[in-house]
Amino acid sequence: MPDTLVTAERSIPDQIAEYDAIVIGAGISGMFMLYRLRELGMTARVFEMGTDIGGTWYWNRYPGARFDSESWTYGYSFSKELMQEWDWKEHFSPQPDTLEYLNYVADKFDLRRDMQFSSAVTAAHWDDAANQWTVTLESGEQAKSRFLMTAIGILSAHTLPAIPGRDSFKGPAYHPARWPKQKVDFAGKRVGIIGTGATAIQAIPEIARECAHLTVFQRRPNWAAPLHNAKIGKEEMEQIKSRYDEIYAFCASTPMWFIHQPDPRKTLEVAPEEREAYWEKLYAEPGFGIWLGNFRDIGTDEAAAAAISEFIARKIRQRVRDPKVAEKLIPKDHPFASRRVPLESGYFETYNRNNVTLVDTLRDEPIERITPEGVKTTKRDYAFDILIYATGFDGVTGAFDRIDIRGKDGLRLKDAWAENPRTYLGMLAEGFPNMLMVLGPHTARGNIPQAIEHSVQFQTGILRFMQGRGYTRVETRPEQVEDWTQTVIRAGEKLLSSKVDSWQTGVNRNVEGRQIRRVLGYNGNGIHFRKLTDEVASGGYKEFSFR
Ligand code: NAP
């Protein structure tokens, strides 16, 4: 199948173009960054690997892909007009609707005229004497700019499983993050899927409904809770629109900028019957409430985490008919909420279907290899027509590693961050002048679009400050980098999630050198992060060094 996601004919211009800023990526981050750069009167070029805008929502077209945050908290808030014009159709927007929304934004603000598609950036080198970045595309084309904005996402470097024979399968094999534009026809097909993360948990029920037989290869199960999606009627949407200021202000007042506020009580201080009733209520409600609106210590206290895990395990046992299958689906190696909780729509009931088989590759039958026909485990050969590698991403730093980024004195970003990223606020990296990162490592994330807007606002605030004073270079200060790096490390110390392997702790066994846990995000309170960035801005950005 031709890769229609990246391919388009383009010729290389004779001259090297120069811009004030180059933005890498035309997803939610790159689109908003371009909008703000234009407001500053800067010339900008966005280079995007795909054939169009959308980033995550461009690439992840797999069946079942959708927001698992409330749509009306997950769009842009910078334009009140846009907010009033756009009607979300579902509480948790499916990927096609989200892509339509982003296209609407790109059209409304005429963003495409400064964007170049099918243009993967392979290198970005800082020239200290010229005070300039030189960016190289896969085609060999080059461009120069004073500023480099990375808007490359935290989950964009997808990874295929390091399983022998992986490329020998003779049927079509897909990774969800490279799902083709053409509809994949599962009717009458034997399908195998490897991986049971948030992506697979969304895709499995959809594929099972269509295919002849689905075999799920699960290495380690994940905790998951119901999404409870629903359509949004016209009246409800009007009501949401009238409350947008209140909704966004509320999100900004929560630790992770979602619409869910943690319950200030501690789990074991609440009487068991009351606790149970509260969890029943949360389990029956839409969205992340069961995770982010739960008692405040479920992510830090082992006994609290064990109690909520037992509650969720009971739900799985109730929903899955075969007790042996249910036990396989219950994680035993990490508690609920210590990895990012996937939200599901009928995931557990899917295992009650007679066209679905769960293979436990950790305890029962490890995968030995991929064969031309399918998958060979230690116990048998499975034959498939279609294989799906839902095996995740090299999170946060992976997308940086795939670009040869070099800063002062030729310092390679990949080397500088080999053990741990070193940044100030996750926005500027030490040794890389004029490189501003949206969703860089060590920044606060939580609700991603809101984190993006906050980052872009802060960074374009720096640029405005520089314009006003004639500065052309911004860098980190060593003492601020050290201080921020330690703050980030300390903020994660008490979290149970820091003790668990996941993309969030930088572990990906399919990638060489990614077996050791790292701290990749600021896991402190988002309210404090906003306050800190506001103080840095109002104090005249003294924490940065300008020239
Ligand atoms: P993931 O959570 O990292 O899951 C990858 C899965 O593949 C895991 O089950 C992993 O097993 C398995 N795997 C990897 N390599 C394997 C191998 N060689 N052999 C066997 N199994 C292997 O990735 P994801 O599901 O793509 O989700 C990543 C993140 O994307 C989520 O946490 C979430 O933040 C985001 N996401 C968001 C949405 C949404 O907003 N709606 C939807 C999907 C994803 P092990 O656990 O044993 O390593």
Residues whose N, C-alpha, C, O or C-beta is under 5 A from the ligand:
A	BS01	NAP	R66 F67 D68 L155 P161 A162 I194 G195 T196 G197 A198 T199 A200 R219 R220 R340 A390 T391 G392 F393 W503
